[in-house]
C-alpha cells in the first residue's frame, strides 16, 4: 500500500515515514500544501496523512481541492489544532478521520489500517482467500494455519492483491501502489514477485489474465 504524508515539521515527517515504511508501506512526503496538493492529484494513494497548518496552502484548502477534483483516497487529518469546530471543518471538507497532536503512533497506524480496509470493502482486520490469511494488524501471513515468510516486496504485492481480491489488477496499478515516487520502478519485477508468491502460497492463488493483469481468487 502507498501512502502520502503531508507534514511541514521535518522531524515528525521523517519519524512518520520511517515508521510507516517499517510497517511495510511505500511512503511519499510533502513539506507544504502546494506540493501535497499536487502529489495527491497526480499520484494514486491508498491513504493520506494530512497536517492542517501547512505553509503555502493550508490543509483544509488542499483537502477541499482534492475532494472537488474527485480524489477519493481516504484522508486522516493530523494537527495540533484541538478545537471541536476545526475538527468539524475537517470532516465536512472531506476528511475520513481526525487525530490531534500529540498522538500515539500505534493509534495512527491502527486508524490508517482501518481506513484502508474500509476503502477496499473489508470489515475485518484479517483478510482471507482460500487457505491464505493476511492479518493487517501484525503483517502476518499464514497458509492453512502455518506462517509464511515473505520479503518486503512480496508482502506489498500480496497485501494489495488481498485487499483487491476477486478484482482485476493491472501490472501498472500494482507498480504504482507498492513503490514510492522516488523508487526506481521496474514493472517487470512484478512478475518475479508474483512467481515467488505462487511458489510459497500455491500456483492457483494468483491468476494471470493475459494482457490485462492479475486476479487473486481462492483456488
matplotlib code that plots the C-alpha trace (Angstrom):
import matplotlib.pyplot as plt

x = [0.0, 1.2, 0.8, 1.3, 2.4, 1.9, 3.7, 5.9, 7.7, 10.8, 11.5, 7.9, 7.6, 10.8, 9.6, 6.3, 7.9, 10.4, 7.7, 5.3, 8.0, 8.9, 5.3, 5.6, 4.1, 5.5, 5.6, 5.9, 6.4, 5.4, 6.6, 3.9, 0.4, 1.3, 3.4, 1.0, -1.9, 0.0, 1.0, -2.5, -3.9, -1.3, -0.3, -2.6, -2.5, -4.2, -4.4, -3.1, -2.0, -2.6, -1.5, -3.8, -1.2, 0.8, 2.9, 1.9, -1.6, -3.3, -4.5, -8.3, -7.8, -5.8, -8.4, -11.3, -9.4, -8.9, -12.5, -13.7, -11.4, -12.8, -9.8, -11.4, -8.3, -9.1, -7.6, -6.7, -6.1, -3.1, -2.9, -2.1, -5.4, -7.8, -10.9, -14.0, -15.0, -11.9, -12.5, -15.9, -14.5, -12.0, -14.7, -17.0, -14.2, -13.9, -11.6, -12.3, -10.7, -9.0, -6.1, -4.8, -1.1, 0.4, -0.6, 0.3, 2.0, 0.2, -3.2, -2.3, -1.2, -4.5, -6.5, -4.6, -5.2, -8.9, -9.2, -7.6, -9.6, -12.9, -12.0, -11.3, -14.5, -13.2, -14.6, -12.2, -8.5, -7.9, -8.4, -8.7, -8.6, -8.8, -6.2, -4.2, -4.9, -3.3, -3.5, -3.3, -2.5, 0.6, 1.5, 1.5, 0.6, -0.4, -1.2, -3.6, -2.6, 1.1, 3.2, 4.7, 7.9, 7.7, 10.1, 9.0, 8.1, 6.4, 4.3, 3.4, 2.2, 0.2, -1.2, -2.5, -4.0, -5.6, -7.3, -8.5, -9.3, -11.6, -10.8, -8.6, -5.4, -3.1, 0.7, 0.8, -1.6, 0.4, 3.6, 2.1, 0.9, 3.9, 6.6, 7.2, 7.6, 11.4, 11.9, 13.4, 10.3, 10.5, 7.2, 8.9, 9.9, 6.2, 6.2, 9.2, 7.3, 4.1, 6.1, 7.6, 4.2, 2.8, 5.6, 5.1, 1.2, 0.1, 0.2, -3.5, -3.9, -2.9, -4.3, -2.8, -5.3, -3.2, -2.6, -4.6, -3.0, -3.6, -6.6, -6.4, -9.0, -9.5, -8.4]
y = [0.0, 3.5, 6.5, 10.2, 12.2, 16.0, 17.4, 20.5, 19.5, 17.8, 15.7, 14.5, 13.8, 11.8, 9.8, 9.1, 8.0, 5.7, 4.0, 3.6, 2.2, -0.2, -1.4, -2.2, 0.9, 2.8, 6.4, 9.8, 13.0, 16.6, 19.5, 22.1, 22.3, 23.1, 20.1, 17.9, 19.0, 18.3, 14.8, 14.0, 15.0, 13.2, 10.0, 7.1, 6.7, 4.2, 6.7, 10.2, 11.7, 15.5, 18.2, 21.3, 24.0, 23.9, 26.6, 28.0, 26.3, 25.3, 21.7, 22.4, 24.1, 21.2, 18.7, 20.7, 20.8, 17.1, 16.3, 18.8, 17.2, 13.8, 12.4, 9.8, 8.4, 8.2, 11.1, 11.3, 14.8, 15.2, 18.5, 20.3, 22.1, 20.7, 22.9, 20.9, 23.5, 22.8, 19.0, 19.6, 21.7, 19.0, 16.2, 18.5, 19.2, 15.5, 14.0, 10.4, 10.6, 13.1, 12.7, 15.6, 16.1, 14.8, 11.3, 7.7, 6.2, 2.9, 4.7, 6.4, 3.0, 1.4, 4.2, 4.0, 0.3, 0.7, 3.5, 1.3, -1.8, 0.1, 1.9, -1.5, -3.0, -5.1, -5.0, -7.4, -6.9, -10.4, -10.9, -14.5, -16.1, -19.8, -21.1, -17.8, -15.4, -11.9, -10.2, -6.5, -5.7, -7.8, -8.2, -12.0, -14.3, -17.9, -20.7, -23.3, -22.0, -22.2, -18.9, -18.0, -15.8, -13.1, -10.5, -6.8, -6.5, -9.9, -8.8, -5.5, -7.3, -9.8, -7.1, -5.1, -8.1, -9.4, -6.1, -6.2, -10.0, -11.0, -7.9, -7.5, -5.5, -4.4, -4.6, -0.8, -0.4, -2.8, -1.0, 2.4, 1.0, -0.8, 1.7, 5.2, 8.1, 8.2, 4.5, 3.1, 1.3, -1.7, -3.3, -6.4, -7.3, -7.6, -10.9, -12.1, -11.3, -12.9, -16.0, -16.2, -15.8, -18.7, -20.9, -20.1, -19.9, -22.1, -21.9, -21.2, -18.4, -15.5, -15.9, -14.1, -12.5, -12.3, -8.7, -7.3, -8.1, -10.3, -11.5, -13.1, -15.8, -18.8, -22.0]
z = [0.0, -0.8, 1.5, 1.3, 4.4, 4.1, 7.2, 7.4, 10.6, 9.2, 12.4, 12.6, 8.9, 9.0, 12.1, 10.4, 7.1, 8.9, 11.0, 8.1, 5.9, 8.7, 8.7, 5.0, 3.4, 0.4, 1.6, -0.3, 1.7, 1.0, 3.2, 2.2, 1.0, -2.6, -3.1, -1.2, -3.3, -6.5, -5.4, -4.2, -7.6, -9.7, -7.8, -6.6, -2.8, -0.6, 2.3, 3.0, 6.3, 6.1, 8.5, 8.6, 9.5, 6.3, 4.6, 1.1, 1.1, 4.3, 4.8, 4.6, 1.2, 0.0, 1.2, -0.4, -3.7, -3.7, -3.0, -5.5, -8.1, -7.4, -5.3, -3.1, -1.2, 2.5, 4.4, 8.1, 9.4, 11.8, 13.5, 16.8, 16.5, 19.1, 18.8, 18.0, 15.4, 13.4, 13.7, 12.2, 9.4, 8.6, 8.5, 6.4, 4.0, 3.3, 5.9, 6.9, 10.3, 12.7, 15.1, 17.2, 18.2, 20.4, 19.3, 19.8, 16.7, 17.4, 17.2, 14.0, 12.5, 13.6, 12.1, 8.8, 8.6, 9.3, 6.7, 4.0, 4.9, 4.7, 1.5, -0.1, 1.3, 4.2, 7.7, 9.4, 10.2, 8.8, 5.1, 3.8, 0.4, 0.4, 2.9, 2.9, 5.7, 6.0, 9.4, 8.6, 12.3, 12.5, 8.9, 9.5, 6.6, 7.1, 4.7, 6.2, 9.6, 9.1, 9.0, 5.6, 5.4, 2.7, 1.7, 2.0, -1.7, -1.8, 1.2, -0.5, -3.7, -1.7, 0.6, -2.3, -4.1, -0.9, -0.4, -4.0, -4.1, -6.9, -8.9, -11.9, -11.1, -13.8, -13.6, -13.8, -10.9, -8.8, -9.6, -8.6, -5.3, -4.0, -4.8, -3.6, -6.1, -5.9, -6.2, -9.4, -10.6, -12.9, -13.7, -14.9, -11.3, -10.5, -12.4, -10.3, -7.0, -8.3, -9.2, -5.7, -4.1, -6.2, -5.1, -1.4, -1.4, -4.2, -8.0, -8.4, -5.9, -8.3, -11.8, -14.8, -17.2, -20.3, -21.4, -18.6, -15.2, -12.2, -10.1, -6.7, -6.1, -4.0, -5.9]

ax = plt.figure().add_subplot(projection="3d")
ax.plot(x, y, z, "-o")
ax.set_aspect("equal")
plt.show()
